[in-house]
Amino acid sequence: MGKRDTHLVWDWNGTLLDDIDAVIAATNAAFEEIGLEPITLARYRELYCVPVPLFYERLMGRMPTHAEWLVMDEAFHRHYWVRAELCRLAAGAAELLAGRRAAGHTQSLLSLAPHELLVPIVRRHGIEEHFVRVDGRIGESTAGKAEHMVRHLVALEGVPPERIVVIGDAADDAVAAAHVGARAVLYTGGSHSRASLEVVGVPVVDTLEEAVAVAEELAA
């Protein structure tokens, strides 16, 4: 199988979109709603995990109550989406996407961002045309990406898992890839520290260009 056959499934937040500062600001706004101390970027990357309630449990020492979760979830999204409008794509992302498409490679986008908010922001960045599909989360935000990955692959209509490499910034991206029999490459520019990514057992890279190169080798 040649490299031309590799299909990339890209993550959005923290991978293609350089939004970690917006995430930290929105997270701290959510924490303030229930009286938690603000979190630093280093601490966030050390503790972050999906599903998000488990991340909050790591911080609070207990699982948030349903009422606390509703308050924090609403506050996070309210603050995040205002800031997301000011975020830029990660360095080199637009050029990588355009280059792969021009070379005849296929790629798609799967995110846990709400679908109705994801599509417009991807479109505003001028990269929607580079993907054969753009899928955001449908339903509640309390679960990880694995089941959404199943839905995404079904919609890709015939792309076999062994041709697919997921590029993301979170351990959950690798979990979702393994769930469908695909491979993964994890990028250090987003939600996790390198140390927390390296324990996952998949390649870890520091640039998106390197992520694409490694992904092509994995599926070759």
Steps between C-alpha positions, in 0.01 A plus 500: 500500500647837399508820698244646261240277666535652848188676625554747784233576759592832656398627843404868521545659845866509599608335176398695192372792709755658733252570778670390820506854643127534436442161664693598813316831529161334455589221743595752767179693439309176554695427818427845635127428471526237776786651701794296374848648475629580149717244324830558321576370152756255639252363754228475236724299268603275787144414608277539194305196387177403329218466599527851644319416829797272580733795445295701747517208744881504481496868588231496768582168663144389435260473211307826447132484581256512213416860587870598509562328168216688334630833632859434394410358160279796415758751624783334311319505167370853552850634558683270260303573185549876537876448523512232228410762240839660561701177479717418203577171333808319624825584324507346153156341527337672202796423275513134605129451438512670161810309396356161585178574316688625194706180501185288494504386861177488700439635848210575729435686824344357816458712811322491834403864442124530436434437133289811452785718632786306341394524137472882487839558663674250270336675207616843621858377505468409132595132534167318474563405136806295598288241687274231363301527826479734797327348805452657840343362812130424499348459845641552849863584575556249781654219292817455295555477127485124441133469408518816289792340316282199419236729352764695309651189341160367395438831324834475317342216301756232448829643629650202688638563851848380400522795260409752771727697730352737758699815581403663829632664815336281764529147628131462416584537130719189522229316694246585232737386225565168672125454552449477123827325415679811371837647595577833666766769526483744791610864485641692796357841411166461672345362817760249623861513608749288307545278806128425524482423128803274494341252741223435245731291282460670163739741320522847656615801295554872549381635162213424265744454213670225697160353587410464133837344414469245781138427409596424141764257621258326737249426226753424224 
